[in-house]
Amino acid sequence: MTCSLLLPPFLLAVAPAGPQGDFGDELLVLEGAQAGAALGSALAGADVNGDGFEDLLVASPGHDGAWPNEGRIDLHLGSAQGLASTPS
């Protein structure tokens, strides 16, 4: 489980929850690269790679890539040190 806070215009702050649902001192701040990309409009936590640590999927549905508004999902891997600040 994660708690998020959108900080305009391109920032997303994420605090990973511990096993008891408590939020620790760790805070991950993600900075979007594009205006209008809607960074963090959807978040999902799951152990994507099966290592026992919760990973974070961050959606940016308005991200412009090869096509306008094609969208993007970034995967931030979790570890014993917390969530990675850069996506995989």
Secondary structure by P-SEA (a helix, b strand, c coil): cbbbbbcccbbbbbbbbccccccccbbbbbbbccccccccccccccccccccbbbbbbbccccccccccccbbbbbbbcccccccccc
